[in-house]
Amino acid sequence: MVVRSSPLLQRIMNAVQVATFGGPEVCKAVSIPTPSFDSTQVLIKTEYAGINPVDTYIRSGTYARKPKLPYTPGSDCSGTIAAVGKDVTEFKEGDSVFTVRTVTGTCAEYCVADPHLTFPLNTDRLSYQQGACLGVPYFTAYRALIKRAQAKAGESVLIHGASGGVGTISVQLAKHLGLKVFATAGTENGIRIVKESGADFIYNHRTPDYTKQIMADVGDAGLNIIIEMLANVNLQKDLEMVSANGRIVIVGSRGDVNISPRFTMAKECTITGCMLGKSLEEDWREMGDAIAEHQKQSWLKPVVSLAKEYSLSNVDEAHSDIMSSAGASGNLVIKTTQ
Ligand SMILES: NC(=O)c1ccc[n+]([C@@H]2O[C@H](COP(=O)([O-])OP(=O)(O)OC[C@H]3O[C@@H](n4cnc5c(N)ncnc54)[C@H](OP(=O)(O)O)[C@@H]3O)[C@@H](O)[C@H]2O)c1
């Protein structure tokens, strides 16, 4: 591997490091050298890092993928290209970009990324804050709705848990695809955000009997598609609400659940999983082309959570808040510059 020599590499940067797996408190603000990159990689000067629930699963040490310690958390960021390896043709210094995965972690002033997981950010339409909300949320919404559910215009979809990072973009993408969108949130603020994202019908998943109201609105035929953010709580309800030949796509689940499998027989419906990390290089290319186009269109409006401001000095709070919030309101972002 040829390591690129650059004046930036002599610099010390602010970053967050995790030296031992554990609770949010293991996220420590540190000063470390700017990371080195090889001839095939890019160095990004970050502006914002997007926080996703998976960042906390990885940090806790319970996730299937465990980084070598110490590591810098975060996969989503926005920023500008600070330097490129000599074999990189896709980007040049100064380009505005966002990432969905990086080599060195996004909770830092600089990170190294592979070009195929780095994407142009259309700053004519989107801010750097919004750019940090695109990576995992947009690509997961795309994979769930288009690749897994094979959604078609005119179908009905329930985004079950629509107020967070993945949910808000799922609502926007589903509307763009021409679906009739049913969606849930757990607070008044969440409901407002989901409404602004374009959902046709909105319900509070913390109220009793909300599924009865959904069925009253959708009709006896049920929902063609359900994108599920908390399957361990909702899978049985989903089986009751889905239509004959419907598709339930599990995006999130945080435990086990008892279901009545006979519903799958009676309806010949499908329960399938969605895992963004299973995307192949051709999937990333397809999704990259789609997001380049979609960034030009006014419907794509990543929702930045304004509940609190975060910086590299309180990433521990962001990790804690995303898992125990009173209610999601879009995507949490960390300001990585001073
Ligand atoms: N499979 C994959 O590749 C993949 C990729 C990205 C994310 N995920 C997972 O997908 C889930 C959502 O991700 P995210 O980034 O959108 O997280 P987030 O921003 O933290 O949002 C969580 C969402 O879950 C909702 N929720 C809470 N209780 C619920 C309930 N009883 N029924 C339905 N929804 C409920 C929240 O609503 P309120 O807060 O308004 O109650 C909120 O809309 C997470 O579990 C995450 O780990 C999976």
The ligand as a Gaussian input file, in Angstrom:
#p B3LYP/6-31G(d) Opt

LIG

0 1
 N      -31.349000      -2.968000       8.607000
 C      -30.579000      -1.943000       8.306000
 O      -29.731000      -1.980000       7.398000
 C      -30.775000      -0.683000       9.096000
 C      -30.240000       0.542000       8.645000
 C      -30.525000       1.696000       9.378000
 C      -31.271000       1.621000      10.545000
 N      -31.708000       0.402000      10.973000
 C      -32.524000       0.285000      12.191000
 O      -33.802000       0.821000      11.906000
 C      -34.343000       1.432000      13.076000
 C      -34.701000       2.882000      12.765000
 O      -33.518000       3.588000      12.435000
 P      -33.489000       5.180000      12.518000
 O      -32.171000       5.633000      12.101000
 O      -34.693000       5.754000      11.864000
 O      -33.634000       5.369000      14.109000
 P      -34.159000       6.643000      14.933000
 O      -33.843000       7.892000      14.179000
 O      -33.657000       6.474000      16.302000
 O      -35.753000       6.463000      14.911000
 C      -36.364000       5.408000      15.587000
 C      -37.793000       5.320000      15.085000
 O      -38.452000       4.209000      15.710000
 C      -39.725000       4.695000      16.151000
 N      -40.370000       3.884000      17.197000
 C      -40.205000       3.925000      18.546000
 N      -41.095000       3.084000      19.137000
 C      -41.832000       2.533000      18.140000
 C      -42.913000       1.612000      18.098000
 N      -43.424000       1.056000      19.198000
 N      -43.422000       1.276000      16.890000
 C      -42.932000       1.802000      15.740000
 N      -41.906000       2.672000      15.725000
 C      -41.364000       3.031000      16.890000
 C      -39.408000       6.083000      16.626000
 O      -40.612000       6.835000      16.829000
 P      -40.812000       7.842000      18.082000
 O      -39.469000       8.163000      18.640000
 O      -41.533000       9.011000      17.481000
 O      -41.669000       7.071000      19.060000
 C      -38.596000       6.565000      15.459000
 O      -39.427000       6.926000      14.375000
 C      -33.278000       1.283000      14.176000
 O      -33.562000       0.169000      14.967000
 C      -31.990000       1.055000      13.382000
 O      -31.039000       0.315000      14.110000
 C      -31.474000      -0.730000      10.277000

